[in-house]
Amino acid sequence: MTAPATPDLRELARQARAAARVVARAPAEVRHRALVAIAGELRARAASILDANAGDVATGQARGLSAAMLDRLRLDPGRLEAVAGAVLAIADQPELVGRVERAEPRADGLELARMRIPLGVIAIVYESRPNVTVDAAALCLKAGNAAILRGGSEAFASNQALGAAIAAGLASAGLPPAAVTLVPSTDRDAIRELVQLDDLIDLCIPRGGEGLIRYVAEHARVPVIKHYKGVCHLYVHAAADLDMALALAENGKVQRPGVCNAIETILVDRAVAPAFVPRLAARFAELGVEVRGDATVRALGGAAIVAATDDDWAAEYLDLIVAVRVVDDLDAALAHIERWGSDHTESIVTADDAAAARFLREVGSSTVMHNASTRFADGGQLGLGAEIGISTTRLHAYGPMGAEGLTTTKFIVRGQGHVRT
Amino acid sequence: MTAPATPDLRELARQARAAARVVARAPAEVRHRALVAIAGELRARAASILDANAGDVATGQARGLSAAMLDRLRLDPGRLEAVAGAVLAIADQPELVGRVERAEPRADGLELARMRIPLGVIAIVYESRPNVTVDAAALCLKAGNAAILRGGSEAFASNQALGAAIAAGLASAGLPPAAVTLVPSTDRDAIRELVQLDDLIDLCIPRGGEGLIRYVAEHARVPVIKHYKGVCHLYVHAAADLDMALALAENGKVQRPGVCNAIETILVDRAVAPAFVPRLAARFAELGVEVRGDATVRALGGAAIVAATDDDWAAEYLDLIVAVRVVDDLDAALAHIERWGSDHTESIVTADDAAAARFLREVGSSTVMHNASTRFADGGQLGLGAEIGISTTRLHAYGPMGAEGLTTTKFIVRGQGHVRT
């Protein structure tokens, strides 16, 4: 399927803005009904969705997409059912819109509070995984927003089929179709045009590789929350339980190496390096993990260890490769993370509570851990329900970002004729 | 005093970034000591600050600045003491940095929480009022940030003198001078260069007129929180207590007409217009307020009322002028505010709780009120302490923005060797 000629994006965004007002004012039960209906439509239309997806996969194969890309693109009955299940889980999350928070009376009887409200129109720009189309639409609706979705060209037919299911679900709840708009163009210029509509769009979330995120940041006039890469660190402190450290290293690196919360660099305190590095090297050799180490690591870990360069400290491998460095102490570990980290997730292994407290406090990344696997840095694991992604932008939402991250608050003031003197 | 040649802004920002790390990690008592010392320096250096300010005022007079501009620029002993007092009040606000929030254990014993942390380096770009230099510096320090301040050319000498007091206060607490950097240039190009340093600056807050804010939004690559204009509405509902409505109209318009939370437009429900408009017109005539009304208002209010045009619905007069329009009902009031409002502050006067609830819920502005004067839309009044301004950007901080708005949160995870399966 080919994309039509460049659409009038300003007109699409204008319609999305009008729809956002309707969604924001719709009762919670209407939005809930829409989400349940979308899940139902995904199930009812499974055959046509999988058919469209098979077409995308075939096109991708013919164009020589990598096996990893094809895997991200591919839907099957199990994956599609998981997508529908996620929509139902989002529908059943607690309602956010109109929630009154931080209520406090003043001494003079003026009542102050904040009310949680939608952001408005949210543009999400992403790449190959078609499930993002449904996750993003569902989270935006849950939070009372309209969504403008611009997926990747390789998933165009899949996204159109998923979009039809979403549209049918919206219609059955009486919500306007523009509440979820799929940009009918996979042209990169469409992204540029979209992110400059700052009178109509309240937020743009780019999700994808470095190239996409840079492109959005460069052209955007709307606020942007970046979902950038994860160069996650595990720091094995001098007072670490080495069995625990080995288990956390293995879990963080091997359980699912292709995701952003996997470990990319392990820092080993010099005090425990002679005891730990040989065990780590042996275990990772068994697991098929390539280790790239500094001189000390290579001396302690054996001939199989590749010499690391500065590029390795910056690398997000997303693969069975890990960089390992020996550091003098906690200060050196903090300095390494400050220099090379990506503000995603870092974990310290230690039995020393003072060292842990300093690490938790001083590391500025969006998720910081003590004696836990970096793999927990995920909205579902951290109690947010489904996530729209992991923000590496400090403003508004930092770290895993769920439906609440797609809202803001306004101030509410109730008086009995109070005037200011 | 003339500004030196364009400084190396990237180098200044790099130093600010290094200083931000020191400020973020400094104990609360060190930042408290710095703020107390800054207040002391402002008092000790009052003579030289007022002298520098007198020079700016004389230059401004020679250049033909308006009386209003000169008033905003002018410091006197009372105003300077108020600035010092505000710094002490900020120092004594509760500590934010490192505060643990939303702690919750998971069933498997993993402990989740969020920790409040500074944003990093904050650039504030503003116009004539020199007190902003001190307020902004104090709020940024309170929240653990470094500040880069770029004030207006008309206040250059005043800002330099205030900056010297701030630098002395920082030094006496052992904090680096780059924790508060005054850009030594009043060139507009310096603003453009500054707001493109997205690898060094975490947030830019423009405070000032429409021209300045547009300029920043157009050139920025760093996140921007706009402090835009306030076209604030008072809606006199059909079920309003008209005595209360009159008092709120007077307080909102007259108490301090030159500020952004003053009323600019009064919407009168058709049901009460015959009873209310004549009283409003008579009272405002006594107070010297020019009323610009639609045809119904003119018919009811008498010959002194000027005919309003669409420009009046959009106007932020900041003066003793008010636009008055009769609307059919609550829906029409909501539509008018949606069309003409600036997301700042709106208030409904009514004894009908259902109408009030709908207004509070459906008006999307950053502060929405019931039976209260719009003049309460202010960080001090709404319990935030001093404010850096009033955000009309929905992201991160919407409405009055205090020290907390200059922070973010990170996720904290504590386990006992927890791995993900």
Interface residues (C-beta under 8 A of the other chain):
Chain A: R21 A24 R25 G98 E104 R106 L110 L112 M115 I117 L119 G120 D198 D202 L203 A217 E218 R221 P223 V224 I225 D241 M244 A247 L248 E250 N251 Q255 E338 S347 A356 L360 R361 E362 G364 S365 S366 T367 V368 M369 H370 N371 A372 S373 R375 F376 A377 Q381 L382 G383 T393 R394 L395 H396 Y398 G399 P400 T408 T409 K410 F411 I412 V413 R414 G415 Q416 G417 H418 V419 R420 T421
Chain B: R21 A24 R25 G98 E104 R106 L110 L112 M115 I117 L119 G120 D198 D202 L203 A217 E218 R221 P223 V224 I225 D241 M244 A247 L248 E250 N251 Q255 E338 S347 A356 L360 R361 E362 G364 S365 S366 T367 V368 M369 H370 N371 A372 S373 R375 F376 A377 Q381 L382 G383 T393 R394 L395 H396 Y398 G399 P400 T408 T409 K410 F411 I412 V413 R414 G415 Q416 G417 H418 V419 R420 T421
